[in-house]
Each structure stands twice: as structure tokens, then as C-alpha cells.
Amino acid sequence: MKIVFLTFIFISSLLFELKGQEDDPFEYGQEFLFGITKATNGGLFSGGFFRYSAKKSDRIFQTFGLEIANVRHPQERRVPSPTFFSSSSFYEGKEKYLISTRLMYGYDLLLFKKAEQKGVQINGVLIGGPTLGLVSPYLLRSEGGGLVTYSQYLNGSSIIGPAGYFSGIDQMEVVLGAHIRASLLFEFGTFKSKVTGFEVGFLGEIFSRQIELVPLGTKNYNFYPAAFVSILFGSRK
């Protein structure tokens, strides 16, 4: 949340630079964006996305996209491995991974146009769509080389560390859901056909049932809200 708060402070200072940029706007009809995201319910790197936007009117663009993101329980806690010869860490009590695959559809509203070779462009973004929640077991590796979940360990001191994202892929299940997000996109690219900037906003995601990410004495949820910041790049034409 601290990152998001500091970002909003930075945004307010940018608004003073927008005056006069409408005099020489760069007109474009299509936009292709790639980005990486840091969300409050994800890790250091929460996920990545691709979006395509097509012009519908002078200030409105229709947007389609795909995002893949890791979602974590708010009470997940990383601890170091208790074994002497391992330097890795793992999430204590965590039972499952949740990877959200989000199909995105929505609109970009151009709030402030950017001059052809200078200035800042600001878009308001409203996107939503279906989510496929890919749920797989969070497997841990023991001193003996076996792979089991945290709740299956009789002796927690034998845990070496996590086995990795793909270790339980053969046990994966799909949970249906939906998401909606609202954000502001700030673009600073020096050249008219290139996009460089960041996006800040809020996301709400709901699934058809509760997902037991950390089931040991902890409340689990089917709704996951988050604030996020994305770094993005792309092109226009």
C-alpha cells in the first residue's frame, strides 16, 4: 500500500504539467501494451499482461487483453527453512497456489492528450471480464526428497523449501470467477509511436467458491481486492 500511496502523491505533481499539451496532440488509432504488475495481494512480481486498444471516438478506445497473475492470501507468511543446510524459505501453512488468468474487456478514456514529442498523456481505464483461477497444491521438499503439502508433514523441521510452481501441475483444478479494475494510466514516451509509463488503480476479483490457500485455522475467501501499480511499454499507430 505504501507504493500505491507514494504513486498517488507523484500523480498530483504531474497535473501541473498538462496545461497546453492539447495544442499539438498526436492522433493514433491502435495501441499495443505489455506490462508487469505489483499488487498488494501478490508477490514482488505479481504478474504480467497484454492489452490491445482500438479507437472508437475522439477520446474513447475499446480495449481487449489477457493478464496472468499470482494471488496470495493476506495472511501468508514467509519463513526460512528450519534445516541447517538450506538457505531457501517457504510460506508456512500455505496449501495451494492461485494463478488468475484474466480475460479483459473494457474502455480507455483519454483524459489528457499528449503532445507529439513531449508531455504526459493520462487515460482513465475501466476493464473487467471472466477469470480462470488455476489452483494447484503448494508442494514442499523434505530432507528425504519427498514432495508433500505443509499439512501432510509430521515434522516441520525436515522442510527444505518449496518444490516450485510446476511441481503440482498434474493436480491442478480450475475455479471460475470474474474481475473488474479501475485505474489511471500515465504515459511519458519521448516518441509519438512508442509507449512508456505506469498505471495505478484498484482491482476486485471474485470466484465461484472459497479457495483454501491457507486452510490451517485461517479464514479463506472467494473475493480478493487489491491495489496495484504496473510498469508498461508498447507502441501506437
Secondary structure, 3 states (H helix, E strand, C coil): CHHHHHHHHHHHHHHHHCCCHHHCECCCCEEEEEEEEEECCCCCCCEEEEEEEEECCCCEEEEEEEEEEEECCCCCCEEECCCCCCCCEEECCCCEEEEEEEEEEEEEEEEECCECCCCCEEEEEEEEEEEEEEEEECCEEECCCCEECHHHCCCHHHEEEECCHHHHHHHCEEEEEEEEEEEEEEECCCCCCEEEEEEEEEEEEEECCCCCCCCCCCCCCCEEEEEEEEEEEEEEC
